[in-house]
Amino acid sequence: MDYNYKELVYYIARSLVDNPDKVEINEIEGEKSTILELKVARDDMGKIIGKHGRIARAIRAVLNVPAIKNRKRVVLEILD
């Protein structure tokens, strides 16, 4: 079973930001890994990263739960 990591990050990011229409995710699919590139409005960057990167780490932790079950590696890159 393959999991839709892009939809999960999209839902979380849109819930956190003030400009949900500006959330963009590019998914680069590999055999053993998936890279998700997240773009948000410049004003919302702090809301996605959080103090000392806590929110970004939490999003990555949530992503790792289904990834480990599917024996995949998921990398979330937050682009500015």
N, C-alpha and C positions, 0 to 999 in steps of 0.2 A: 504494500500500500504506500503510495506516495502522498506526502503531505504538502499542502499549499502554504508555504512559508511566507510568500509574498502577500497573500491576503491577511495573514495574521499580523504582519508588521504594518500593513496599510491600515488595518482597523485600530491598532494601538496608537499609531502616529496621528491619525485623524482625531482620535479621542483626546489627545494631549495638547494639540496646537490651537491657536486662535484663527488660523487661516487654513482650514482643512482642504480647500480647493487647490492649494499650492503643494500638497503632498504628492511626490512622484517617487516611484520605486522601479529601478531597473534590475531585472533578475538575470544573472549569468549562471546557467546550469552546467554543471560538470558531471562526470560519472560518479565520483565519490563526494563532491562538495558543491555547494551552491553559494554564490556571492550575491548579496542584496545591497544595492546602492540606494540609499535614502536621501532624498532632497526635500527640504522644507523651506518656507519663507525665511529670510534672514532674521526677522523679528522673532521667529519661533525656535531658532536654533537652541537657545538656552533651555527651553521647555523640553526638548528632546534629549539633550545631553544631561541636564540637571546639575546640581551642585556636586563638584568633584567627579562627575561622570556617573553618578548613581543611577539615574534613570536609563541611560544608555546601557549600563551593565545589567540592569533588571530586564530590559527588553531582550538583550542577548541571552540571558539565563532562561527566559520563557521560550525563546527559540530553540535552545539546546535540548529541552525535554523531548519534543517529538523527533528532533534530529538524532539523538542518541538511540531512540527506539528504532529508527529506520537505518541506523548505522551510516549516517551521513554527517558531514561537517557543514555547518551553515555559518557564514561570515557576514556580519552586518557592518557596512561602511556608511558613515554619515558624512555626506558631501556638503560643502558650503558653496 
